[in-house]
Amino acid sequence: MPDDPRSDLRRWVKQRIDAGEREQLVARPPKRAAARAAAPKAPQAPPTPPGIIPMADRARPASSTPVKQPAAKAVVVDLFGAAAPAGAKLAARAGARTVPIAGDSMQRIADEVNSCTRCELCKTRNKAVPGVGPDDAGLVLIGEGPGAEEDLRGEPFVGAAGQLLNKILAAVHFARETVFITNIVKCRPPGNRDPLPAEVAACEPYLKRQLALLQPKVICALGRHAGSWLNGKVETMGALREGERYYEGVRVFPTYHPAALLRNPHWKRPAWEDIQKVRAEYDRLDHPR
């Protein structure tokens, strides 16, 4: 009695599977199927008779376990567009410092800020406010954004809040010209409103490049907006002042913005406590035991 053709077919399919091959039928979109049906068909090789394994398949290992391809290494794009290992972000949280861009400088950043059009604030500003201070400042103070006086002069903290900041710094023996002062946004938000997330995102690369160049010993965040940015999430000033905060391994001391102290004098006591901690940490790092 002749063999059942179906048995031969099953045996042939099993041999193909043992050789590691897989086939899958995929439904075609109607338009593509119709287009292919109308197109002339290419000549096809005659089907392999049941029970015969093609020569090309005999070279494959007879294994039903699919060979795993090595997974592509995950990468993240750092601030400056360079590829970095996926663990780079975790390393930054652990204290790794961002390496400055080759050839970057504070003057280059200032020039870019002054001609920046990344967000809508460029349409309403008088002058951009990149920041002031020496390139090797050990203490960096970061505020929220320029006010009316700063917008006119192109320098941060020169109005009433700036005069109070100068007094606070002098009280703990910091001269203004020895520290670097800047803001998370470099142009004045209209009406001194809070900066919008898109505006902060547009200015963020400038601030990160400044911090990468400065490599400060200590950072003082003036106000909850600056403190939240350095912290990586939005929190109240009361919460920000609790515990220890770090940015790339640098100790951060969030405190009240000088403008807030002018409106609410009862915050001057905690602000004074914070700035004394800044001084103590700076001295500890400047003169380690």
Disulfide bonds with the S-S distance in Angstrom:
none
